[in-house]
């Protein structure tokens, strides 16, 4: 019975990746950010290398901005804006 339901779902085209991407955004990205924060504190904070931690943090902020553009879909608008700077 379950195989028939699965086949009917596949045939109807009701499957997608929307729920998977939402789960990744809601669960995996915060865990990765927490791991990065803990790693930064462990690598530089314990040694008193605050300047090194801040340099690494700048890279993390840039990476977060890129992830934010990719997740929100605003990357297309930014690309069009940059292209408009050169094409007039």
C-alpha positions, 0 to 999 in steps of 0.5 A: 500500500505504501509503494502505491502511495509513493508512486502516486505522489511521484506521478502527481509531481508533489515532491520538491526540495523546498522542505529540505532547503528550509530545514537546512536553513533553520537547522544546519546554518545556525549549528555551523555558525555556532561551531565557527564562533566556538572555534574562533574563541578557542583558537584566538581568545584563549591565547589573547590574540584578539586581533587575529580573532577579529581578522577571522571574524571579518572573513566570517561576516563576508561569508555570512553576507554571501550566504544571506544573498544566496538564501534570500534570492537577492543575489540576482538584484545585486548582480543586475545593479553591478552590471548596471554600473558598467553598462549605464 
